[in-house]
């Protein structure tokens, strides 16, 4: 096969790696496209193209993670080694395809530094060995192992009870609804997800009930473009506003990283506790 055919054969795997590391499908698609552009411009001989693509894709993800949030030096310090100090390895030899990480894990990945996140995802989700990860991160296998271990410890720590994880799920759900990303909506909904509307909300035109993951996804697919993020008491939600006043609230119930229930609520007693979520109060 020529390099274009090899790239197309590897695209799905590269996209899965990038999505799991970055937690954003659109950003992952950009990374994979950039990897293709680098391949297209490359004039040197590549002994193992899948391995080269894996390394380039993962390093592009690492660059993007580092640009998102500046981190203290100590969070990113690892033992660096020159390329000449260690033999080249082929990341593709050890990559094992895994299921998508899932929203719940993407939430806790946000606690990690970029290098920790790459080491953890590649090793724990894709079964990549530490020699390979060290080559990707330009460090030693020992340092790569420490990064993954430190990441694992952070992931295991209980979260503060501030609903940050729920916010990530709710925001992802609303974004998928607005963008008409039906497949993403399905991954964000529990199999037994339901929607229910109180009498006041139904009177304003919301459905009284929707049952099941697919039916809920179909209802929200391409919808919710006018919904704004809010607090419903202390829970994450969204609301339709009219002249600055909340009229109908989407009250989300999130469990284990997926949406289990959405209540449309418009009773005055509920609306009085609704307040807009601002960027500086997102948790």
ABEGO torsion letter per residue (X at the ends): XBAAAAAAAAAAAAAAAAAAAAGBAAAAAAAAAAAAAAAAABABBBABAAAAAAAAAAAAAAAAAAAABBBBAAAABBBBBBAAABBBBBAAAABBBBBBAEAAAAAAAAABBAAAAAAAAAAAAAGBBAAAAAAAAGBBAAAAAAAAAAAAAAAABBBBBAGAAAAAAAAAAAAAAAAGBAAAAAAABBAABBBBBBAAAAAAGBBABBBEAAAAAAAABGBGAABBBBBBEABBBBBBBBGGBBABBBBBBBBGGBBABBBBBABAAAAAABBBBBAAAAX
